[in-house]
């Protein structure tokens, strides 16, 4: 009886959501004559769900220059979120960090700087010395940090990325693809601290002695632009992974090896303009919305509400409309104790048999495990319910 009720609820939910949304449409390519051209050797445009909207040699392995630091920043931010380090922690500069060339904030051996200041220096002016100092502080050595970066790349499913240092200075066996860089950015935009750091236009270091201005000019030039990272070396040429959000639609552009100064910014804006002109975001569910209810086994309450862990928006081609299917993936019941925020299922959106988006369904509140007497009473009640 419970399974039948759950199934009926699921069917009604799917029907209701589809009706309310007015049959939202799925991503589709615009007409061929609207396809854009780019001077980048490799380029990608995707939305925040990972939907690929445009590509040019997307999986070509190329030197990434300082775009490398999108992974460096990700690991640093995750270390803060995990409580392994704090923004106010002091970091002391090593001889190795001091020796780094290229873009830097001229750290001196033994100089003390906070984690927050080093993060700012990496995000704003792509400081190579700050990147090494911070990663040594977190992992003990640059070599251990590089290993962690490669492990994180593997966990993200990056097939065309390998790191050999933490800052992107020219070295052997160090490469990324535009597609992989966009996937790192897709993960990065889910971390508020990451976006706060990348969104800093200008800041001061050393008690106002050094003024830093962000190398990402899209923060000034482009409506909705709020990240992420520029890069340049003679070998890599001009690279950029950028993101912008307008009217609920977040797009990620990744361009590698553009030919001349600022061309990486120009080509990125071209991709973003094309994306915003041809696509729009359709809201599927808002964070905190109750999506499902599950039976609770051995808990002090009999039922738990599952809510969306975050907003879910899907990208659609303007002027096109196709049905999406929505499926709840969850067991029919969950065992107590349950912790608030605990993942108990997923809301998955499917188009043409392929998953195009999903959001975790989490417990709305905590439910402790019931005592033996309460569990026994529930068993007796359920037994009489079955016979009645």
Secondary structure by P-SEA (a helix, b strand, c coil): caaaaaaaaaaaaaaaaaaaacccccccccccccbbbbccccbbbbccccccccccccccccccccccaaaaaaaaaaaaaaccccccbbbbbcccccccccccccccccccccaaaaaaaaaacccaaaaaaaaaaacccaaaaaaaaaaaaaaacccccccccccccccccccccaaaaaaaaaaaaacaaaaaaaaccccccccccbbbbbccccccccccccccccccccccccccccccccccbbbbbbbccccccaaaaaaaaaaaaaaaacbbbbbccccccccbbbbbccccccbbbbcccbbbbbbbcccbbbbbbbbbbcccccccccccccccccbbbbccccccbbbbbbbccccccccaaaaaaaaaaaaaaaac
